[in-house]
């Protein structure tokens, strides 16, 4: 789908970081 791949990867990466931040680290 065009050159949106890079943006999608970044969004997924940020989302993963966000979800990891919500989890208690142990």
FIDO-161119 format. One record per atom (N, C-alpha, C, O): z, y, x. Coordinates in steps of 0.001 Angstrom, whole numbers, padded with zeros to 6 digits, always signed. Each point is the difference from the previous one (the first is absolute). Layout:
BEGIN
ZYX
...
//
This chain:
BEGIN
+000000-001193+000833
+000000+001193-000833
+000000+001256+000877
+000890+000844-000107
-001885-000735+000963
-000161+001229+000772
+001024+000155+001099
+000486-000991+000545
-000152+002239-000210
+000927+000270+001102
+001418+000186-000482
+000780+000692+000653
-000419-001290-001782
+001359+000131-000517
+000916-001061+000607
+001205-000007-000249
-001788-000889+001045
+000794-001094+000565
+001149+000513+000836
+001120-000503-000084
-001411+001522+000903
+001052+000502+000880
+001141+000592-000813
+001173-000230+000295
-001526+000993-001318
+001028+000632-000842
+000812-001070-000732
+001218+000113-000135
-001912-001148-000331
+000701-001061-000736
+000977-000717+000923
+001118-000326-000398
-001551+000082+001641
+000893-000660+000955
+001225+000860+000255
+001120-000505+000069
-001338+001812+000073
+001118+000915+000259
+000949+000010-001196
+001219-000034+000166
-001786+000080-001369
+000827+000034-001212
+000820-001285-000096
+001181+000030-000346
-001824-001164+000657
+000714-001273-000087
+001121-000043+001031
+001094-000496-000267
-001395+001031+001465
+000989+000013+001069
+001197+000860-000398
+001148-000400+000190
-001423+001587-000744
+001081+000896-000416
+000802-000625-001131
+001224+000122-000047
-001922-000793-000861
+000705-000646-001114
+000936-001084+000524
+001121-000156-000483
-001599-000595+001483
+000825-001058+000578
+001235+000608+000664
+001110-000516-000134
-001322+001623+000853
+001127+000667+000649
+000999+000475-001047
+001211-000118+000187
-001726+000654-001291
+000864+000497-001066
+000813-001141-000600
+001207+000127-000206
-001884-001249-000075
+000696-001136-000598
+001032-000556+000973
+001093-000396-000405
-001447+000367+001702
+000951-000487+000997
+001206+000929+000072
+001123-000456+000214
-001346+001746-000391
+001097+000959+000060
+000967-000184-001165
+001192+000285+000123
-001714-000766-001263
+000866-000201-001166
+000890-001225+000189
+001089-000077-000568
-001556-000876+001367
+000783-001219+000192
+001155+000270+000956
-000177+000718+000984
+001349-001272-001247
+001122+000127+000933
-000300-000775+001278
-000408-001160-000048
+000614+001812+001187
-000295-000683+001274
+001188-000868+000385
+001150+000433-000072
-001444-001677+000487
+001094-000906+000305
-000281-000933+001136
+000851-000816+000353
//
